Amino acid sequence: MNERVRQARFITFEGIDGAGKSSQIAALVALLQGRGLSVEQTREPGGTPLGERLRELLLHEPLHLETEAMLMFAARREHLAARILPALAEGRWVVSDRFSDATYAYQVGGRGLAEDRFDALESWVHPGFQPDLTLVFDLAPEVAAARVAGTGAAPDRFEREQRDFFERVRQGYLARARRAPERIRVIDASRTPEQIRAELASIVTERWFA
């Protein structure tokens, strides 16, 4: 195994609700495991017992915007300390459904949290630490909303937001991607699952296995 592969990596999946991340996360984890790697799959908010309890509050309880942001980062701090950093230190790759880019997109882009508040929380909770690769699934909000409605699941309080909220979130993700083009890859999520899976495999293979 070459040195690039031997070093554990942190990969995150991002995008608005309904963009189709879940099945692609499973496919990427299987691809990595097929190469003999140990992989930790997790999510945010959540990933730890405390994080999952905070997730319930965040998804279902009405909260002040700044309370919401601080709880997101509180769950993230626990997630980093209990799972992400220990896994990486032990040589396991970590694949997470969402990380701080989601907080930027949803709380700054979607809800209007002041950027300096976000920056302060991010630099406190994980100073100098970012994912090695972030895959942002980009999809028009109306298409994403139709996909969510088609699942028949009861929507959480974020999923009940209006379409203009999700357009602001989408633009928040794209703004974040423009600032970190080496880390963040924008994926056209309007294509077939097979096309997306092939692109993700190509990105990861080119970056670490070629």
C-alpha positions as CSV (number, residue, x, y, z in Angstrom):
1,M,0.0,0.0,0.0
2,N,1.5,3.4,-1.0
3,E,2.0,6.2,1.4
4,R,-1.0,8.3,0.1
5,V,-3.3,5.4,0.8
6,R,-1.7,4.4,4.2
7,Q,-2.6,7.8,5.6
8,A,-6.2,7.9,6.9
9,R,-8.5,10.4,5.2
10,F,-11.6,12.3,6.2
11,I,-14.3,12.6,3.5
12,T,-17.6,14.5,3.9
13,F,-20.8,14.5,1.8
14,E,-22.8,17.7,1.7
15,G,-25.9,19.1,-0.1
16,I,-29.5,20.1,0.5
17,D,-32.1,17.6,1.7
18,G,-33.1,15.4,-1.1
19,A,-29.9,15.7,-3.1
20,G,-29.3,11.9,-2.9
21,K,-26.3,11.6,-0.7
22,S,-27.3,8.5,1.3
23,S,-26.9,5.8,-1.3
24,Q,-23.7,7.3,-2.6
25,I,-22.2,7.4,0.8
26,A,-22.8,3.6,1.1
27,A,-21.3,3.1,-2.4
28,L,-18.2,5.0,-1.5
29,V,-17.7,3.2,1.8
30,A,-18.0,-0.1,-0.1
31,L,-15.4,1.1,-2.6
32,L,-12.9,2.0,0.1
33,Q,-13.5,-1.2,2.0
34,G,-13.0,-3.1,-1.3
35,R,-9.5,-1.6,-1.4
36,G,-8.8,-3.1,2.0
37,L,-9.3,0.0,4.1
38,S,-11.0,0.3,7.5
39,V,-13.8,2.9,7.2
40,E,-15.8,4.7,9.9
41,Q,-19.1,5.9,8.6
42,T,-20.9,8.6,10.6
43,R,-23.2,11.6,10.3
44,E,-23.9,15.1,11.6
45,P,-25.6,16.2,13.7
46,G,-25.1,13.0,15.5
47,G,-22.4,10.3,15.4
48,T,-22.2,9.9,19.2
49,P,-24.8,9.2,21.9
50,L,-24.8,12.9,22.9
51,G,-24.8,14.0,19.3
52,E,-27.8,11.9,18.5
53,R,-29.7,13.5,21.4
54,L,-28.7,16.9,20.2
55,R,-29.8,15.9,16.7
56,E,-33.4,15.3,18.0
57,L,-33.5,18.8,19.4
58,L,-32.0,20.4,16.3
59,L,-34.4,18.7,13.9
60,H,-37.6,19.0,15.9
61,E,-37.4,21.8,18.5
62,P,-37.8,25.5,17.6
63,L,-34.5,27.2,18.5
64,H,-33.0,30.7,18.3
65,L,-30.6,30.9,15.4
66,E,-27.5,31.3,17.5
67,T,-28.6,28.5,19.9
68,E,-29.0,26.3,16.8
69,A,-25.5,27.1,15.6
70,M,-23.9,26.6,19.0
71,L,-25.7,23.2,19.4
72,M,-24.5,22.2,16.0
73,F,-20.9,22.9,17.0
74,A,-21.3,21.4,20.4
75,A,-22.4,18.1,18.7
76,R,-19.5,18.5,16.3
77,R,-16.9,18.9,19.1
78,E,-18.1,15.7,20.7
79,H,-18.1,14.0,17.4
80,L,-14.5,15.0,16.7
81,A,-13.3,14.0,20.2
82,A,-15.1,10.7,20.4
83,R,-15.1,9.4,16.9
84,I,-13.5,11.3,14.0
85,L,-10.1,12.1,15.5
86,P,-9.6,8.8,17.2
87,A,-10.5,6.9,14.1
88,L,-8.0,8.9,11.9
89,A,-5.3,8.5,14.6
90,E,-5.8,4.7,14.4
91,G,-5.6,4.7,10.6
92,R,-9.3,4.3,9.8
93,W,-10.8,6.5,7.0
94,V,-13.8,8.5,8.1
95,V,-16.8,9.2,5.8
96,S,-19.4,11.6,7.3
97,D,-22.8,12.7,6.1
98,R,-22.2,16.5,6.7
99,F,-19.7,18.5,8.7
100,S,-19.0,22.3,9.1
101,D,-19.8,23.2,5.5
102,A,-23.4,22.2,6.3
103,T,-23.5,24.7,9.2
104,Y,-22.2,27.4,6.9
105,A,-24.8,26.6,4.2
106,Y,-27.8,26.2,6.5
107,Q,-27.2,28.6,9.3
108,V,-25.2,31.3,7.5
109,G,-26.6,30.9,4.0
110,G,-30.1,29.8,4.8
111,R,-30.9,31.5,8.1
112,G,-28.5,34.5,8.0
113,L,-26.2,33.8,10.9
114,A,-23.4,36.4,10.9
115,E,-20.3,35.0,9.3
116,D,-18.0,36.2,12.1
117,R,-20.1,34.1,14.5
118,F,-19.6,31.0,12.3
119,D,-15.9,31.7,11.9
120,A,-15.5,32.1,15.6
121,L,-17.2,28.7,16.3
122,E,-15.4,26.9,13.5
123,S,-11.9,28.2,14.6
124,W,-12.7,27.3,18.2
125,V,-14.1,23.8,17.6
126,H,-11.7,22.6,14.9
127,P,-8.9,25.1,14.3
128,G,-6.9,24.3,11.2
129,F,-8.8,21.0,10.7
130,Q,-10.9,20.4,7.6
131,P,-11.9,17.3,5.6
132,D,-9.5,16.0,3.1
133,L,-12.3,15.9,0.5
134,T,-15.8,17.3,0.5
135,L,-18.4,16.3,-2.1
136,V,-21.2,18.8,-2.4
137,F,-24.3,17.3,-4.2
138,D,-25.8,20.2,-6.1
139,L,-29.4,20.0,-7.1
140,A,-32.2,22.5,-7.8
141,P,-34.4,22.9,-4.7
142,E,-37.6,22.0,-6.6
143,V,-36.2,18.7,-7.7
144,A,-34.8,18.0,-4.2
145,A,-38.2,18.8,-2.7
146,A,-40.0,16.4,-5.0
147,R,-37.6,13.6,-4.0
148,V,-38.1,14.3,-0.3
149,A,-41.9,14.3,-0.7
150,G,-41.7,11.0,-2.6
151,T,-40.2,9.2,0.4
152,G,-43.4,9.6,2.4
153,A,-41.4,10.3,5.6
154,A,-42.6,13.0,8.0
155,P,-40.5,16.1,7.3
156,D,-38.3,17.6,10.1
157,R,-38.3,21.3,10.7
158,F,-35.5,22.0,8.1
159,E,-37.3,20.0,5.5
160,R,-40.5,22.1,6.1
161,E,-38.7,25.3,5.1
162,Q,-39.7,27.1,1.9
163,R,-38.0,26.7,-1.4
164,D,-36.2,30.1,-1.2
165,F,-34.6,28.9,2.0
166,F,-33.1,25.9,0.2
167,E,-31.9,28.1,-2.7
168,R,-30.0,30.2,-0.1
169,V,-28.6,27.0,1.4
170,R,-27.6,25.9,-2.1
171,Q,-25.9,29.2,-2.8
172,G,-24.1,28.9,0.6
173,Y,-22.6,25.6,-0.4
174,L,-21.5,26.9,-3.8
175,A,-19.9,30.0,-2.1
176,R,-18.0,27.7,0.3
177,A,-16.9,25.6,-2.7
178,R,-15.5,28.6,-4.5
179,R,-13.4,29.4,-1.5
180,A,-11.9,26.0,-1.2
181,P,-11.7,24.5,-4.7
182,E,-9.0,22.0,-3.9
183,R,-11.0,20.5,-1.0
184,I,-14.6,20.8,-2.2
185,R,-15.9,19.1,-5.4
186,V,-19.3,20.1,-6.6
187,I,-21.3,17.1,-8.0
188,D,-24.2,17.5,-10.4
189,A,-26.8,15.5,-8.5
190,S,-29.4,15.7,-11.2
191,R,-27.8,12.8,-13.1
192,T,-28.5,9.1,-12.6
193,P,-27.1,7.3,-9.5
194,E,-24.8,5.3,-11.8
195,Q,-23.3,8.4,-13.3
196,I,-22.7,10.0,-9.9
197,R,-21.2,6.8,-8.5
198,A,-18.8,6.6,-11.4
199,E,-17.7,10.2,-10.9
200,L,-17.1,9.7,-7.2
201,A,-15.1,6.6,-7.8
202,S,-13.0,8.5,-10.4
203,I,-12.4,11.4,-8.0
204,V,-11.3,9.2,-5.1
205,T,-9.2,6.9,-7.3
206,E,-7.4,9.8,-9.0
207,R,-6.7,11.5,-5.7
208,W,-5.4,8.6,-3.7
209,F,-5.2,5.3,-5.7
210,A,-3.8,6.2,-9.1
